[in-house]
Amino acid sequence: MPPEYCDEKEYTSKGDVWGLGVLLYELVSGVKPFDDALMKKVIANKDLWDKSNHRLYDPIPESYSEELSDVIDYMLHPNLEDRPTIDEVMNTKIVRLKMKQLFPDMKTL
């Protein structure tokens, strides 16, 4: 659950981006990025995120690219205003590259 939902803020599609970031993190690392206790700390103290250098979870395995790590970090930003939209995620360099590899006949990305 994205942090803003714990603050009883309205649903936005950026909450789905958070969920997709959690799923992507789990797929590449094999573990959840956050446990309940950590999320409660982040929600209670928003400054904790800034003090942590914007990562409160372990890095993804080194076998994955830095670009993928950056996209996951972007998607898991706890501040709703700083989290990307799905269009912004889809327009990142790594996603566009992978889409071209998977769908070479696709005209627009």
Buried (B, 14 or more C-beta within 10 A) or exposed (E): EBBBBEEEEEEBEBBBBBEBBBEBBEEBBEEEBBEEEBBEEBBEEEEBBEEEEBEBBEEBEEEBEEBBBEBBBBBBBBEBEEBBEEEBBEEBEBBEEBEEEEEEEEEEE
